[in-house]
Amino acid sequence: MAIETILVVDDSATDRFFLTELLETAGFNVIGAESGEECLAKVAAKHPDLILCDVVMPGLTGFQVTRTLTKDATTAHIPVILCTGKSQATDLAWALKMGAKACVTKPVVSADLLSLIKTLG
């Protein structure tokens, strides 16, 4: 499956802006959401090819969003990459347990993220 549309989910407007600029410059269509709840609504309406989601957000966390998406047959095929401000092995392990394809640490390294997206497409 070719990845064309990416849903960027982060409660930080600054992080959303950075990731949107990075991904749009690389040729992707980007949809933004600022909460886990908004993410789930936009996934149902827009059907993105990939979700890039912050872990720590008010309301539903990135872990909860990922688990919800991967347990639903209509969205389980959409790869999720989680972003965390903490570089702990437990975050990666928990992300994978929830069904994420990867977990990257903030600040995101542009080349690494684009390379990861390429491997998922």
C-alpha positions in Angstrom: 0.0 0.0 0.0 1.4 3.4 -1.0 1.3 6.0 1.8 -0.1 9.2 0.5 -2.2 10.7 3.3 -0.9 10.9 6.9 -2.9 11.9 10.0 -0.7 13.9 12.4 -2.1 13.8 16.0 -0.5 16.0 18.6 -1.9 18.4 21.2 1.1 20.7 20.6 0.5 23.1 17.8 4.2 23.6 17.4 4.9 19.8 16.9 1.9 19.5 14.6 3.2 22.4 12.5 6.8 20.9 12.4 5.6 17.5 11.3 3.1 18.8 8.8 5.7 21.0 7.1 8.2 18.1 7.1 5.7 15.6 5.6 4.1 18.1 3.1 7.6 19.0 1.8 8.2 15.3 1.3 5.1 15.1 -0.8 2.5 13.7 1.6 -1.0 15.0 2.1 -1.4 15.8 5.8 -4.5 15.9 8.0 -4.1 17.3 11.5 -5.8 16.5 14.8 -5.1 17.8 18.3 -6.5 15.0 20.4 -7.0 11.3 20.5 -10.8 11.8 20.2 -10.4 14.0 17.2 -8.0 11.4 15.7 -10.6 8.7 15.9 -13.2 10.9 14.3 -10.9 11.9 11.4 -9.8 8.3 10.8 -13.4 7.4 10.3 -14.1 10.3 8.0 -10.8 10.7 6.1 -9.3 7.1 6.0 -5.6 8.1 6.2 -2.8 5.7 5.0 -0.7 6.2 8.2 -1.1 7.8 11.6 1.7 9.7 13.4 0.5 10.1 17.0 1.8 11.7 20.1 1.8 9.5 23.2 1.0 12.1 25.9 -2.2 14.0 25.3 -5.1 15.0 27.4 -8.1 12.7 27.1 -7.2 9.6 25.1 -3.4 9.0 25.0 -1.6 7.8 21.9 -1.4 4.3 23.5 -5.2 4.2 23.9 -5.8 5.5 20.4 -3.5 2.9 18.9 -5.1 0.1 20.8 -8.6 1.3 19.7 -7.5 1.5 16.0 -5.7 -1.9 15.9 -8.5 -3.7 17.6 -11.1 -2.5 15.1 -11.2 -4.5 11.9 -12.0 -1.4 9.8 -8.9 0.4 10.9 -6.5 -2.3 12.0 -4.7 -2.1 8.6 -3.6 1.5 9.1 -0.1 1.7 10.5 0.5 3.8 13.5 3.8 5.4 14.5 3.8 6.8 18.0 5.9 9.8 19.1 7.2 10.2 22.6 9.2 12.8 24.5 10.7 10.1 26.6 13.3 7.8 25.2 12.7 4.8 27.4 12.6 1.2 26.4 9.3 0.7 28.1 7.6 3.3 25.8 8.8 1.3 22.8 7.7 -2.0 24.3 4.3 -0.6 25.3 3.8 1.0 21.8 4.5 -2.3 20.1 2.2 -4.1 22.5 -0.6 -1.7 21.7 -0.1 -2.4 18.0 2.0 0.5 16.8 4.5 -0.3 14.0 7.1 2.0 15.6 7.8 4.5 18.3 10.0 7.6 17.6 11.5 10.0 20.1 10.9 13.8 20.0 12.5 15.8 18.7 11.8 13.8 15.6 14.8 13.4 13.2 13.4 14.2 9.8 15.5 11.7 7.8 14.8 8.9 10.2 11.0 9.5 10.2 10.9 9.7 6.3 12.9 6.5 6.1 10.6 4.7 8.5 7.5 5.8 6.6 9.1 4.5 3.4 9.6 1.1 5.0 5.9 1.0 6.0 4.7 1.9 2.5 
